[in-house]
Amino acid sequence: MRLKKRLASGAAILTLTATSGILSAASAAAATAPSCVGLSQWESTQFPVRSYASVQNFCSGGKRVRLIWAWAGDGECHYLSPGAYYKESRLGRAPYVSEVRAC
């Protein structure tokens, strides 16, 4: 009897966890910055090597964006008025911006 209760409880937790993961994935996809926000990336050739990314707002209104870096910590949320840009960098060749998110 106790085993049945534990299994039922475990199944409920597993269902809740799976549902939460689906909702999180949907929320993350919805948070992508609009296509009128442009991204440029490059590396320095001098020591120490750094990876750079610049994001520019080509939209008609202001946007809040943050850079999501692969192999490094993500950037903070920044407000960009129309035409404005923002630049970030990370140490090394491996980091690159995998996504620009609205925030």
N, C-alpha and C positions, 0 to 999 in steps of 0.2 A: 504494500500500500504506500509506504513512504517513497519507494522508488518511483512509482507512478507520479506522485506529486512533484518529485524533483525533475523528472523528465518533462512533465507538462510545463513546469516553471521555466526550465531551460529552453524549451521550444518557444515559449512566449518571448523570452529575452532575445533569442535568435531572430525571431520574426521582427521584433522592434528594432534590433540592430540593422537588419537588412533594409527595412523600410527607411530608417534614418539615413543610411548610405545613399539610397536612391534620391531622397529629398536633397541631400547635400550636393550630390552630383548635378542635379537640376539647377540648384541655386548658383553653383559655381559657373555653369555654362551661361546662365542669364547675366552674370556680372562682367562679361567681356566688354571692353571699351568699344564704342562705335567705330565704324570703318573710316570716319573722317579724322580719327586720331592716328597720326603716322609714327612709325618706329624706324630708327636707323641704328645699326650696330657696327662696331669696328674694334680692332685691337691696337694697342700701342706696340711699337717695334723696339722701344728702348727698355732697358732694365730698370726697375722691375716691370715685367709685362702686365698690362691691365686690360680688361675687357670693358668697353664703354657702350652705353646705350643712350639714345636721345629720343624723346617723345615730343611731338609737336601737335598742337590743336589746330586743325584745319576746319573745324566745325563753326557754325554761325554763333553758337553760344558757348559759355564756359563749361568745362568738364573737369571732374575729379577723377584722377587715374593713379594707379600704382603699378610698378614694374614687378613681374614675377620672374625671378631668376632661377635657372637650373644650375645646380651645383654651388649655390651661394644663398645668402639670406635675401629675402624679398625686400623691396623698397617700401617706403612710407607713402601714404596718400598725399597727392599734391593737386592743388587747383590750378588749372591752366585756362587763362582767358583766351578768347579767339586770337590765333596767330602766335601765342606764346609757346615756348618750349622749355624742357627741363632735361638735364643730363645727369646720369649716375654712372659709377664705375665699380668694378670688383677686381680684386687681385687675381692674376693668372689668366691662362688662355681658356680654361674649361668653362667658366661661367658664361652664360648667354641668357637673354631674355626670352622666355618661352611663351609669355603672354602679357598683354597689357589689359588690366582689369579696371573697370569702373569701381569707384568706392564712395 
